Amino acid sequence: MPRILAPLPSCSRRRLLCRPLLAILSNTFSASARPLKPPPLPLLCPMLAPPPDASNALSNAAHSIAESFREWFLLPRRRRAEPSALDAIYHALGADDAAALDALPLSEELVLAVLRHNPRPFPGDDALLLLRLRFFDWSGRRPHYQHTRVVYHCIFRLLSRAHRSSVVLDWLRLFSNTTASAARTRFHDTLVVGYAVAGDPQRGLSVLGRMRFCGVGLHAFSSHILLNSLVEASLHDFAESFSRNLVASPVVTCIRIKSLCRQARLNEAVALLDTLPFAQASSGPAAGLIVREFCRRERFAQAAQIVDKFSSGDVYGVWIHSLIEARKLDTTLQFLSHKKEAEGYIPAERQYRKLVYRLLHKNRLGEVYDLLVEMMEEGIAPSRPTMNATLCFFCKAGLVEVAAHLYRSRMELGINPSNDVYNKLIRALCRVGDTEEACVVLEQAIADGYFPGRQTFSMFANVLCQEGKLDKVRLLLDRALKHEEWPMDNVLAKYLVALCKSGDVEAACEVPQMASSKNPKGLYRYEKTYKSLIRALIFFKRVDELPRLILEMQDMGHTPTRNLYQSVVCALCEMSRYAEVLELLHNQLQRTELHPRICYNYFISGAGVAKKADMAREVYSLMECDGFEPSGETNMLLLRSYLSSKRIGDALSFFNLVREKKAPGIKLYNAFISGLCEASKPEQAMVFWREAREKGLVPSIRCYEQLVFLLCSVKDYNSVLKVIDDFRETGRPVSAFLCNVLLLHSLKSGDLLKAWKHSRDQSEWATVEPEKIQGQGVGRFLIGELSMMFASALRNTDDLEDLEVDIEKHFPVDLYTYNMLLRGLSMAGRMDSAYNLFERLCRKGYQPNRWTFDIMVHGYCKNGERSEAERWMQAMYRNGFYPTWYTMRLYNNASLRAHHNKAISFVV
């Protein structure tokens, strides 16, 4: 009959404790490898009272889960008896308490009990073996007591299981030199068993030959051990010959079946199995041996027939183990489900544990969860490996709080964390950002003799670098260099990047010295190493090393980007290192990584960004002298250099020079018009804009945006209308920036709206029906109608909702648009509507910035609502922003007025 474990009396209570886990994870777990994450909470206004927080529910559920598993982990300790006298004997052995040991009444039963006992606390395998050998030696020297053959067999087996066969052989060699009298013939029995257990059955056969020469035979138990040893040593002929001389028994038959399986004579093994009585075949290991061998040879159909024929818990256990070893996890789960439903079969803990580990390795977290809960409900006490697998499961499932809670109670629960547990727990803590707890776990792992693997080490160092905890990264690297020999170049590269970002360039320059001595340049195989060093040196204006680093970067096979070239050339030009710029250019032209024309363009661009137009012009001249005709992009870069340096006359002369050689294209016009706008030259920008349009060229959207922005800033709204009309004729989609600029100036004053009305009355648009105007989408309707809607909505509360909808019809709104709407409502004194609008933009997914909070504080201060202004100021600080100077002055004045009024009321 299958073995059925009765549930504990507290099973129903534990099942109730597990229900929070079922409720939260039943719809979340799947066979996929994705970790569990709580659903994202909606972004709400920071001043609103939060709804029932889902995070609190998850935290409470995690606590319930941890408590239920904690109770399960305590099950093995609760099932153990109180500390026995055998524990006291081991304590005395460890403390060398001779007085306590001398008082023991030695007997064969007591010695065997001590040797077979596992004391608490468990001292470790090696230490336990040493204590057992010490007791065996001490007890053998006591008067009035002598070790028996059974005791020797026991100590031999313990040494063999500990892989100390050499010790057994040394002992037997020592014993063999002694002369055995006829009264001690059983001593040869011990020698045979000792050699058999030590893995030298042939010498055991020699001793058996001497025994038979003296007319003495082996004991049945010793014969079985010798026969099994011959099979284990693959001496099947000797085993077959020896078994013929033994009395037939189920043990001998089982060993013969084992020998046949080892020889792949499975049909004979099955036939021999049928000779055994059904009860002995079902309960003994014989059927399991055949099932295991069939599975090892992937003959699962024949194995299943044996399992169906000899339905017992032992055969089921072998079948489950073999299926798991063959990676047939689905078949195993189906078999377990069927047998549990049909026969009530519950596998042993070790089979559960092996299946859990396999499923965990495949990231099938749903099935792992089901098995763990099933073990809890059936009252199966978990072993230490099962506890470790459970911790790994919680780490993979994203329930880090539960894993950390159980880990912190590891001493009480008897958990002995493995290297895998430490790795997964550290990675899980890093994923949730709890680096402080991860550091504590790492310290304990190192104290226990473990060090994180490469993936864990790299992830942990990366998270610490991102959080700016560089001192802890340095300690971690120092320990890694002491414990590991594998190169950590990728971690060192991240550490170097983080040091550069923090401004510690001196420490960053020392990082290469920490690299592996076997590969000192391994750190520089990462392109980001050079980029970080170069940008850090640029930031601190230490430009001496820049040319060398650029060249070394290319020698290592990296190609510097245009931005990097531009940054280096710009930094050198800003420090007036013109000779070094030309030398670097000369070195670059001798290399083949870049085309000479592209190289010239990079240097001209860098000099232009540094506003060193003379240097840019010199590089331009060198290009012409070297026989390379400047391209349109080169001309555009030099033109931008003149414009960024505010040398408008030189820019105009160069533009005319280019125009004499070849008609300029739209890119050159875009660069010239944009540069004039940036230089605040609206008249010249309009001239070249008209020139481009007269030639049929269409400027870019950015060019239109800059032109409209400049014209609005100088309040030349008539020109703005012309540019907008022209923009409408191009048929391009309107940009959010363009519309935001128009709304901003509609908010500042009514001049833009007046100019639109005046222009409309004098144009053909006065006779066009509004429906046709609205169909244009952009143009004068964009200015006039949006401005009118904006002004109307600020006056009428009912129109505010419609205003958002109407604006979204005409252009893509962004946070800047909402900030302008908030500013308009604030100026109109409608802070209730501004509050509602703030809530709506948060619910739509926009993240308020500094200006959003500043507008709200500013509006409440102007309305005299000092308490509301203080609440919003606190919310502003919580979100990491600070008010503008003008808003801060209003806020302080409001605070002073509030204190003044309070003082007057107190006096009155």
CORDAPE-V34708 format. One record per pair of residues at least 12 apart in sequence whose C-alpha atoms are under 8 Angstrom apart, sorted by sequence separation. I is the first residue (numbers start at 0). GAP is how many residues later the second one is. D is the distance in Angstrom with one decimal. If there is no record, write none. Layout:
i=I gap=GAP d=D
i=I gap=GAP d=D
This chain:
i=88 gap=12 d=7.1
i=155 gap=12 d=6.4
i=191 gap=12 d=4.5
i=226 gap=12 d=5.8
i=256 gap=12 d=5.1
i=290 gap=12 d=4.8
i=306 gap=12 d=7.2
i=319 gap=12 d=6.2
i=355 gap=12 d=5.6
i=390 gap=12 d=5.3
i=425 gap=12 d=5.1
i=460 gap=12 d=5.9
i=495 gap=12 d=5.1
i=533 gap=12 d=6.3
i=568 gap=12 d=6.4
i=603 gap=12 d=4.7
i=638 gap=12 d=5.7
i=672 gap=12 d=5.1
i=707 gap=12 d=5.8
i=821 gap=12 d=5.5
i=856 gap=12 d=5.0
i=40 gap=13 d=7.9
i=190 gap=13 d=7.0
i=191 gap=13 d=7.3
i=242 gap=13 d=7.9
i=272 gap=13 d=7.0
i=289 gap=13 d=7.5
i=290 gap=13 d=7.8
i=424 gap=13 d=7.7
i=494 gap=13 d=8.0
i=602 gap=13 d=7.3
i=603 gap=13 d=7.6
i=671 gap=13 d=7.9
i=672 gap=13 d=8.0
i=789 gap=13 d=7.0
i=855 gap=13 d=7.6
i=856 gap=13 d=7.7
i=272 gap=14 d=7.1
i=584 gap=14 d=7.7
i=788 gap=14 d=6.6
i=175 gap=15 d=7.8
i=191 gap=15 d=6.3
i=226 gap=15 d=7.1
i=256 gap=15 d=6.9
i=290 gap=15 d=6.7
i=355 gap=15 d=7.1
i=390 gap=15 d=7.6
i=425 gap=15 d=6.9
i=460 gap=15 d=7.6
i=495 gap=15 d=6.5
i=533 gap=15 d=7.2
i=584 gap=15 d=7.8
i=603 gap=15 d=6.4
i=638 gap=15 d=7.1
i=672 gap=15 d=6.6
i=707 gap=15 d=7.2
i=821 gap=15 d=7.3
i=856 gap=15 d=5.9
i=190 gap=16 d=7.3
i=191 gap=16 d=6.9
i=226 gap=16 d=7.1
i=239 gap=16 d=7.6
i=256 gap=16 d=7.3
i=290 gap=16 d=7.4
i=302 gap=16 d=7.9
i=355 gap=16 d=8.0
i=390 gap=16 d=7.7
i=424 gap=16 d=8.0
i=425 gap=16 d=7.3
i=602 gap=16 d=7.2
i=603 gap=16 d=7.1
i=638 gap=16 d=7.3
i=671 gap=16 d=8.0
i=672 gap=16 d=6.7
i=707 gap=16 d=8.0
i=821 gap=16 d=7.7
i=855 gap=16 d=7.1
i=856 gap=16 d=6.3
i=114 gap=17 d=5.8
i=113 gap=18 d=7.8
i=371 gap=18 d=7.7
i=584 gap=18 d=7.5
i=619 gap=18 d=7.7
i=135 gap=19 d=8.0
i=171 gap=19 d=6.4
i=187 gap=19 d=6.9
i=252 gap=19 d=7.5
i=286 gap=19 d=7.1
i=351 gap=19 d=7.2
i=421 gap=19 d=7.2
i=491 gap=19 d=6.9
i=529 gap=19 d=7.0
i=599 gap=19 d=6.8
i=668 gap=19 d=7.3
i=703 gap=19 d=7.5
i=852 gap=19 d=7.1
i=187 gap=20 d=7.7
i=252 gap=20 d=7.9
i=269 gap=20 d=7.3
i=421 gap=20 d=7.5
i=491 gap=20 d=7.9
i=529 gap=20 d=7.9
i=599 gap=20 d=7.4
i=668 gap=20 d=7.7
i=852 gap=20 d=7.7
i=114 gap=21 d=7.9
i=268 gap=21 d=7.1
i=403 gap=21 d=7.6
i=546 gap=21 d=7.9
i=616 gap=21 d=6.9
i=685 gap=21 d=8.0
i=785 gap=21 d=7.2
i=834 gap=21 d=7.9
i=132 gap=22 d=8.0
i=171 gap=22 d=6.9
i=203 gap=22 d=7.4
i=402 gap=22 d=7.4
i=472 gap=22 d=7.4
i=491 gap=22 d=8.0
i=545 gap=22 d=6.7
i=615 gap=22 d=6.4
i=684 gap=22 d=7.5
i=833 gap=22 d=7.6
i=853 gap=22 d=7.8
i=868 gap=22 d=7.5
i=171 gap=23 d=7.4
i=187 gap=23 d=7.2
i=222 gap=23 d=7.9
i=235 gap=23 d=6.5
i=252 gap=23 d=8.0
i=286 gap=23 d=7.4
i=351 gap=23 d=7.9
i=421 gap=23 d=6.6
i=491 gap=23 d=7.4
i=529 gap=23 d=6.5
i=599 gap=23 d=6.8
i=634 gap=23 d=7.8
i=668 gap=23 d=6.9
i=703 gap=23 d=7.6
i=817 gap=23 d=7.4
i=852 gap=23 d=5.9
i=230 gap=24 d=7.7
i=265 gap=24 d=7.1
i=290 gap=24 d=7.8
i=508 gap=24 d=8.0
i=755 gap=24 d=7.2
i=88 gap=25 d=7.9
i=110 gap=25 d=7.7
i=168 gap=25 d=7.8
i=200 gap=25 d=6.5
i=233 gap=25 d=8.0
i=367 gap=25 d=7.5
i=399 gap=25 d=7.6
i=469 gap=25 d=7.5
i=507 gap=25 d=7.6
i=612 gap=25 d=7.5
i=615 gap=25 d=7.0
i=681 gap=25 d=7.6
i=830 gap=25 d=7.9
i=865 gap=25 d=7.7
i=167 gap=26 d=6.8
i=168 gap=26 d=7.0
i=249 gap=26 d=7.1
i=287 gap=26 d=7.1
i=291 gap=26 d=6.5
i=295 gap=26 d=7.4
i=328 gap=26 d=7.6
i=418 gap=26 d=7.9
i=488 gap=26 d=6.5
i=526 gap=26 d=7.6
i=596 gap=26 d=7.8
i=665 gap=26 d=7.5
i=849 gap=26 d=7.5
i=85 gap=27 d=7.9
i=167 gap=27 d=7.7
i=223 gap=27 d=7.3
i=227 gap=27 d=6.2
i=230 gap=27 d=7.6
i=287 gap=27 d=5.1
i=290 gap=27 d=7.1
i=291 gap=27 d=7.0
i=294 gap=27 d=6.1
i=387 gap=27 d=7.2
i=487 gap=27 d=7.2
i=488 gap=27 d=7.9
i=755 gap=27 d=7.2
i=756 gap=27 d=7.4
i=85 gap=28 d=6.1
i=110 gap=28 d=7.8
i=196 gap=28 d=7.6
i=200 gap=28 d=6.0
i=201 gap=28 d=8.0
i=223 gap=28 d=6.8
i=226 gap=28 d=7.4
i=230 gap=28 d=5.7
i=233 gap=28 d=7.8
i=257 gap=28 d=7.4
i=260 gap=28 d=7.4
i=265 gap=28 d=7.8
i=281 gap=28 d=5.2
i=286 gap=28 d=6.5
i=290 gap=28 d=6.6
i=294 gap=28 d=7.4
i=364 gap=28 d=7.1
i=386 gap=28 d=6.5
i=387 gap=28 d=7.5
i=391 gap=28 d=7.5
i=395 gap=28 d=7.4
i=399 gap=28 d=6.3
i=434 gap=28 d=7.8
i=469 gap=28 d=7.6
i=486 gap=28 d=7.3
i=487 gap=28 d=7.7
i=504 gap=28 d=7.6
i=542 gap=28 d=6.9
i=612 gap=28 d=5.2
i=647 gap=28 d=7.9
i=677 gap=28 d=7.8
i=681 gap=28 d=6.6
i=755 gap=28 d=6.0
i=781 gap=28 d=7.7
i=830 gap=28 d=6.8
i=853 gap=28 d=8.0
i=861 gap=28 d=7.4
i=865 gap=28 d=6.2
i=89 gap=29 d=6.9
i=128 gap=29 d=7.9
i=168 gap=29 d=6.6
i=188 gap=29 d=6.2
i=192 gap=29 d=5.8
i=195 gap=29 d=6.7
i=199 gap=29 d=8.0
i=200 gap=29 d=6.0
i=256 gap=29 d=6.6
i=260 gap=29 d=6.6
i=280 gap=29 d=7.3
i=281 gap=29 d=6.9
i=282 gap=29 d=6.8
i=284 gap=29 d=7.3
i=328 gap=29 d=7.8
i=359 gap=29 d=7.9
i=387 gap=29 d=6.0
i=391 gap=29 d=5.7
i=394 gap=29 d=6.1
i=399 gap=29 d=6.7
i=422 gap=29 d=5.7
i=426 gap=29 d=6.0
i=429 gap=29 d=7.6
i=434 gap=29 d=7.2
i=461 gap=29 d=7.2
i=464 gap=29 d=7.2
i=469 gap=29 d=7.4
i=486 gap=29 d=5.8
i=523 gap=29 d=8.0
i=537 gap=29 d=7.7
i=542 gap=29 d=6.4
i=607 gap=29 d=7.3
i=611 gap=29 d=7.1
i=612 gap=29 d=5.5
i=642 gap=29 d=7.8
i=669 gap=29 d=5.9
i=673 gap=29 d=5.7
i=676 gap=29 d=6.3
i=681 gap=29 d=6.6
i=708 gap=29 d=7.9
i=711 gap=29 d=8.0
i=825 gap=29 d=7.2
i=830 gap=29 d=7.0
i=853 gap=29 d=5.5
i=857 gap=29 d=5.3
i=860 gap=29 d=6.1
i=865 gap=29 d=6.9
i=128 gap=30 d=8.0
i=167 gap=30 d=6.1
i=188 gap=30 d=7.1
i=191 gap=30 d=7.3
i=195 gap=30 d=5.4
i=198 gap=30 d=6.7
i=249 gap=30 d=7.3
i=281 gap=30 d=5.9
i=282 gap=30 d=8.0
i=283 gap=30 d=7.6
i=284 gap=30 d=7.8
i=287 gap=30 d=5.6
i=291 gap=30 d=6.0
i=295 gap=30 d=7.8
i=316 gap=30 d=6.6
i=320 gap=30 d=6.4
i=323 gap=30 d=7.4
i=328 gap=30 d=7.5
i=383 gap=30 d=7.3
i=387 gap=30 d=6.8
i=390 gap=30 d=6.6
i=394 gap=30 d=5.9
i=397 gap=30 d=7.1
i=421 gap=30 d=7.2
i=422 gap=30 d=6.8
i=425 gap=30 d=7.1
i=429 gap=30 d=6.4
i=432 gap=30 d=7.8
i=460 gap=30 d=6.7
i=464 gap=30 d=6.3
i=467 gap=30 d=7.2
i=492 gap=30 d=6.2
i=537 gap=30 d=7.2
i=540 gap=30 d=7.2
i=603 gap=30 d=7.8
i=607 gap=30 d=7.1
i=610 gap=30 d=6.2
i=668 gap=30 d=7.4
i=669 gap=30 d=6.7
i=672 gap=30 d=6.8
i=676 gap=30 d=6.2
i=679 gap=30 d=6.9
i=707 gap=30 d=7.5
i=711 gap=30 d=8.0
i=752 gap=30 d=7.5
i=793 gap=30 d=6.5
i=821 gap=30 d=7.7
i=825 gap=30 d=7.3
i=828 gap=30 d=7.1
i=852 gap=30 d=7.9
i=853 gap=30 d=7.0
i=856 gap=30 d=7.2
i=860 gap=30 d=5.9
i=863 gap=30 d=6.8
i=85 gap=31 d=7.2
i=184 gap=31 d=7.6
i=253 gap=31 d=7.1
i=254 gap=31 d=8.0
i=257 gap=31 d=6.4
i=261 gap=31 d=8.0
i=282 gap=31 d=6.5
i=287 gap=31 d=7.5
i=294 gap=31 d=7.6
i=315 gap=31 d=7.9
i=316 gap=31 d=7.4
i=319 gap=31 d=7.1
i=323 gap=31 d=6.4
i=326 gap=31 d=7.8
i=348 gap=31 d=6.5
i=383 gap=31 d=5.8
i=418 gap=31 d=6.1
i=491 gap=31 d=7.0
i=496 gap=31 d=7.3
i=500 gap=31 d=7.7
i=504 gap=31 d=6.6
i=524 gap=31 d=6.5
i=526 gap=31 d=6.3
i=596 gap=31 d=7.1
i=610 gap=31 d=7.7
i=635 gap=31 d=7.4
i=639 gap=31 d=6.6
i=643 gap=31 d=6.9
i=665 gap=31 d=6.1
i=752 gap=31 d=6.1
i=793 gap=31 d=5.9
i=814 gap=31 d=6.6
i=849 gap=31 d=5.4
i=86 gap=32 d=5.1
i=164 gap=32 d=7.9
i=165 gap=32 d=7.4
i=192 gap=32 d=6.5
i=196 gap=32 d=6.9
i=200 gap=32 d=7.8
i=253 gap=32 d=5.1
i=256 gap=32 d=7.6
i=257 gap=32 d=7.8
i=260 gap=32 d=6.3
i=277 gap=32 d=7.8
i=281 gap=32 d=7.6
i=282 gap=32 d=8.0
i=312 gap=32 d=7.5
i=347 gap=32 d=8.0
i=348 gap=32 d=7.4
i=352 gap=32 d=7.4
i=356 gap=32 d=6.5
i=364 gap=32 d=7.0
i=383 gap=32 d=6.4
i=388 gap=32 d=7.7
i=391 gap=32 d=6.2
i=395 gap=32 d=7.3
i=418 gap=32 d=7.6
i=423 gap=32 d=7.7
i=426 gap=32 d=7.0
i=450 gap=32 d=7.5
i=457 gap=32 d=7.7
i=461 gap=32 d=6.7
i=465 gap=32 d=7.3
i=496 gap=32 d=6.5
i=499 gap=32 d=6.1
i=504 gap=32 d=7.3
i=523 gap=32 d=7.3
i=534 gap=32 d=7.9
i=600 gap=32 d=7.7
i=604 gap=32 d=5.8
i=607 gap=32 d=6.7
i=608 gap=32 d=7.0
i=612 gap=32 d=6.5
i=635 gap=32 d=5.5
i=638 gap=32 d=7.5
i=639 gap=32 d=7.3
i=642 gap=32 d=5.5
i=664 gap=32 d=8.0
i=665 gap=32 d=7.1
i=673 gap=32 d=6.5
i=697 gap=32 d=7.5
i=704 gap=32 d=7.1
i=708 gap=32 d=6.5
i=777 gap=32 d=7.4
i=814 gap=32 d=7.9
i=818 gap=32 d=7.1
i=822 gap=32 d=6.1
i=825 gap=32 d=7.8
i=826 gap=32 d=7.1
i=848 gap=32 d=7.6
i=849 gap=32 d=6.9
i=857 gap=32 d=7.1
i=865 gap=32 d=7.6
i=85 gap=33 d=7.2
i=86 gap=33 d=6.4
i=105 gap=33 d=7.4
i=128 gap=33 d=7.9
i=164 gap=33 d=4.8
i=188 gap=33 d=6.6
i=192 gap=33 d=6.5
i=195 gap=33 d=5.4
i=256 gap=33 d=7.7
i=281 gap=33 d=7.2
i=320 gap=33 d=7.8
i=348 gap=33 d=6.9
i=352 gap=33 d=5.5
i=355 gap=33 d=7.2
i=359 gap=33 d=6.8
i=362 gap=33 d=8.0
i=387 gap=33 d=6.2
i=391 gap=33 d=7.2
i=394 gap=33 d=5.6
i=418 gap=33 d=7.4
i=422 gap=33 d=5.8
i=426 gap=33 d=6.9
i=429 gap=33 d=6.6
i=457 gap=33 d=5.8
i=461 gap=33 d=7.8
i=464 gap=33 d=5.7
i=488 gap=33 d=6.1
i=489 gap=33 d=7.1
i=492 gap=33 d=7.1
i=495 gap=33 d=6.8
i=499 gap=33 d=6.4
i=502 gap=33 d=6.8
i=530 gap=33 d=7.5
i=537 gap=33 d=6.2
i=546 gap=33 d=7.7
i=596 gap=33 d=7.8
i=600 gap=33 d=5.7
i=603 gap=33 d=6.5
i=604 gap=33 d=7.5
i=607 gap=33 d=4.0
i=610 gap=33 d=5.9
i=611 gap=33 d=6.8
i=631 gap=33 d=8.0
i=634 gap=33 d=7.6
i=638 gap=33 d=7.0
i=642 gap=33 d=6.9
i=645 gap=33 d=6.6
i=665 gap=33 d=6.5
i=669 gap=33 d=6.1
i=673 gap=33 d=7.5
i=676 gap=33 d=6.3
i=704 gap=33 d=5.6
i=707 gap=33 d=7.9
i=711 gap=33 d=7.1
i=776 gap=33 d=6.2
i=794 gap=33 d=7.3
i=814 gap=33 d=7.5
i=818 gap=33 d=5.7
i=821 gap=33 d=6.9
i=825 gap=33 d=4.8
i=849 gap=33 d=7.3
i=853 gap=33 d=6.9
i=857 gap=33 d=7.5
i=860 gap=33 d=6.3
i=164 gap=34 d=7.3
i=191 gap=34 d=7.2
i=195 gap=34 d=7.9
i=198 gap=34 d=7.2
i=312 gap=34 d=7.6
i=316 gap=34 d=7.1
i=323 gap=34 d=7.4
i=348 gap=34 d=7.6
i=390 gap=34 d=7.9
i=425 gap=34 d=7.4
i=460 gap=34 d=7.8
i=467 gap=34 d=7.7
i=488 gap=34 d=4.8
i=533 gap=34 d=7.8
i=558 gap=34 d=7.2
i=568 gap=34 d=6.3
i=572 gap=34 d=6.4
i=603 gap=34 d=6.6
i=606 gap=34 d=7.3
i=607 gap=34 d=7.4
i=610 gap=34 d=4.8
i=643 gap=34 d=8.0
i=672 gap=34 d=7.9
i=700 gap=34 d=7.9
i=716 gap=34 d=7.7
i=752 gap=34 d=6.5
i=793 gap=34 d=6.5
i=821 gap=34 d=7.6
i=825 gap=34 d=8.0
i=828 gap=34 d=6.6
i=856 gap=34 d=7.8
i=492 gap=35 d=7.4
i=493 gap=35 d=7.9
i=496 gap=35 d=5.3
i=499 gap=35 d=7.9
i=500 gap=35 d=7.0
i=608 gap=35 d=7.4
i=635 gap=35 d=6.4
i=639 gap=35 d=6.5
i=643 gap=35 d=7.5
i=716 gap=35 d=5.9
i=720 gap=35 d=7.3
i=752 gap=35 d=7.5
i=352 gap=36 d=7.8
i=489 gap=36 d=7.6
i=492 gap=36 d=5.7
i=495 gap=36 d=7.5
i=496 gap=36 d=7.5
i=499 gap=36 d=5.3
i=565 gap=36 d=6.0
i=569 gap=36 d=4.7
i=573 gap=36 d=6.0
i=600 gap=36 d=7.3
i=604 gap=36 d=7.4
i=607 gap=36 d=7.0
i=631 gap=36 d=7.3
i=642 gap=36 d=7.1
i=796 gap=36 d=7.4
i=818 gap=36 d=7.6
i=23 gap=37 d=7.9
i=82 gap=37 d=7.5
i=93 gap=37 d=7.1
i=148 gap=37 d=7.5
i=152 gap=37 d=6.8
i=159 gap=37 d=6.3
i=495 gap=37 d=7.9
i=546 gap=37 d=6.3
i=564 gap=37 d=6.3
i=565 gap=37 d=6.5
i=568 gap=37 d=5.0
i=569 gap=37 d=5.5
i=572 gap=37 d=6.3
i=577 gap=37 d=7.5
i=603 gap=37 d=7.9
i=607 gap=37 d=7.7
i=717 gap=37 d=6.5
i=92 gap=38 d=6.6
i=106 gap=38 d=7.1
i=148 gap=38 d=7.1
i=151 gap=38 d=6.9
i=155 gap=38 d=6.0
i=159 gap=38 d=6.1
i=564 gap=38 d=7.1
i=567 gap=38 d=7.5
i=568 gap=38 d=6.3
i=569 gap=38 d=7.8
i=573 gap=38 d=8.0
i=716 gap=38 d=6.4
i=105 gap=39 d=6.8
i=107 gap=39 d=7.3
i=111 gap=39 d=6.3
i=114 gap=39 d=7.7
i=565 gap=39 d=6.2
i=566 gap=39 d=6.4
i=569 gap=39 d=6.2
i=570 gap=39 d=7.4
i=572 gap=39 d=7.0
i=20 gap=40 d=6.9
i=107 gap=40 d=7.1
i=110 gap=40 d=7.5
i=114 gap=40 d=7.6
i=148 gap=40 d=7.8
i=152 gap=40 d=6.8
i=156 gap=40 d=6.4
i=561 gap=40 d=6.2
i=565 gap=40 d=4.0
i=569 gap=40 d=4.8
i=19 gap=41 d=5.6
i=20 gap=41 d=7.8
i=89 gap=41 d=7.2
i=92 gap=41 d=7.6
i=148 gap=41 d=5.8
i=152 gap=41 d=6.9
i=155 gap=41 d=6.6
i=564 gap=41 d=7.0
i=565 gap=41 d=7.7
i=717 gap=41 d=8.0
i=741 gap=41 d=6.7
i=745 gap=41 d=5.8
i=92 gap=42 d=7.2
i=111 gap=42 d=7.4
i=151 gap=42 d=8.0
i=155 gap=42 d=7.6
i=572 gap=42 d=7.9
i=107 gap=43 d=7.1
i=565 gap=43 d=7.7
i=738 gap=43 d=7.8
i=742 gap=43 d=7.5
i=19 gap=44 d=6.9
i=20 gap=44 d=6.0
i=733 gap=44 d=6.9
i=742 gap=44 d=6.5
i=745 gap=44 d=8.0
i=746 gap=44 d=7.7
i=19 gap=45 d=6.8
i=741 gap=45 d=8.0
i=745 gap=45 d=8.0
i=17 gap=46 d=7.6
i=16 gap=47 d=6.3
i=17 gap=47 d=6.3
i=742 gap=47 d=7.7
i=16 gap=48 d=6.9
i=727 gap=48 d=8.0
i=16 gap=50 d=7.8
i=17 gap=50 d=6.3
i=727 gap=50 d=5.8
i=16 gap=51 d=5.5
i=727 gap=51 d=5.0
i=726 gap=52 d=7.1
i=13 gap=54 d=6.2
i=724 gap=54 d=5.1
i=723 gap=55 d=5.4
i=724 gap=55 d=6.6
i=723 gap=56 d=7.1
i=720 gap=59 d=7.0
i=738 gap=72 d=7.2
i=746 gap=73 d=7.9
i=735 gap=75 d=5.9
i=733 gap=76 d=7.9
i=734 gap=76 d=6.5
i=735 gap=76 d=5.5
i=739 gap=76 d=7.2
i=743 gap=76 d=6.6
i=733 gap=77 d=6.1
i=734 gap=77 d=7.2
i=735 gap=77 d=6.1
i=739 gap=77 d=6.0
i=742 gap=77 d=7.6
i=746 gap=77 d=6.6
i=735 gap=78 d=7.2
i=71 gap=304 d=6.4
i=75 gap=305 d=5.4
i=74 gap=306 d=5.7
i=75 gap=306 d=6.9
i=74 gap=307 d=7.6
i=75 gap=307 d=7.7
i=72 gap=308 d=7.4
i=1 gap=309 d=7.6
i=2 gap=309 d=8.0
i=71 gap=309 d=7.2
i=72 gap=309 d=6.4
i=0 gap=310 d=7.5
i=1 gap=310 d=5.2
i=2 gap=310 d=5.7
i=71 gap=310 d=7.5
i=0 gap=311 d=5.7
i=1 gap=311 d=4.6
i=0 gap=312 d=7.0
i=72 gap=314 d=7.1
i=32 gap=329 d=7.8
i=32 gap=330 d=5.0
i=31 gap=331 d=6.8
i=32 gap=331 d=6.8
i=30 gap=332 d=7.0
i=31 gap=332 d=6.4
i=32 gap=332 d=7.8
i=30 gap=333 d=4.5
i=31 gap=333 d=7.8
i=29 gap=334 d=7.0
i=30 gap=334 d=6.3
i=29 gap=335 d=6.7
i=30 gap=335 d=6.1
i=28 gap=336 d=6.4
i=29 gap=336 d=5.3
i=30 gap=336 d=7.6
i=65 gap=336 d=5.0
i=69 gap=336 d=6.7
i=28 gap=337 d=4.9
i=61 gap=337 d=7.3
i=64 gap=337 d=6.8
i=65 gap=337 d=7.7
i=62 gap=338 d=8.0
i=61 gap=339 d=6.6
i=62 gap=339 d=6.9
i=65 gap=339 d=6.6
i=73 gap=339 d=5.6
i=3 gap=340 d=6.4
i=61 gap=340 d=5.8
i=65 gap=340 d=6.6
i=72 gap=340 d=5.9
i=73 gap=340 d=7.9
i=1 gap=341 d=7.3
i=3 gap=341 d=5.6
i=4 gap=341 d=6.7
i=72 gap=341 d=7.9
i=1 gap=342 d=7.7
i=2 gap=342 d=6.2
i=3 gap=342 d=5.7
i=1 gap=343 d=5.7
i=2 gap=343 d=6.8
i=69 gap=343 d=7.3
i=2 gap=344 d=7.9
i=17 gap=355 d=7.5
i=35 gap=360 d=7.8
i=14 gap=361 d=7.9
i=34 gap=361 d=6.0
i=35 gap=361 d=5.0
i=36 gap=361 d=6.2
i=13 gap=362 d=7.5
i=14 gap=362 d=6.4
i=34 gap=362 d=5.1
i=35 gap=362 d=4.9
i=13 gap=363 d=7.1
i=34 gap=363 d=5.7
i=35 gap=363 d=7.5
i=10 gap=365 d=7.7
i=11 gap=365 d=7.7
i=10 gap=366 d=5.6
i=10 gap=367 d=7.4
i=10 gap=368 d=7.0
i=6 gap=370 d=6.7
i=7 gap=370 d=7.3
i=6 gap=371 d=4.7
i=7 gap=371 d=5.6
i=5 gap=372 d=6.8
i=6 gap=372 d=5.1
i=4 gap=373 d=6.7
i=5 gap=373 d=7.4
i=4 gap=374 d=7.6
i=4 gap=375 d=7.8
i=44 gap=793 d=7.1
i=44 gap=794 d=5.1
i=43 gap=795 d=6.7
i=44 gap=797 d=6.0
i=43 gap=798 d=5.7
i=44 gap=798 d=7.8
i=42 gap=799 d=6.0
i=43 gap=799 d=5.9
i=42 gap=800 d=5.9
i=41 gap=801 d=7.1
i=42 gap=802 d=6.7
i=46 gap=824 d=7.7
i=46 gap=825 d=7.4
i=46 gap=828 d=7.3
i=45 gap=829 d=6.6
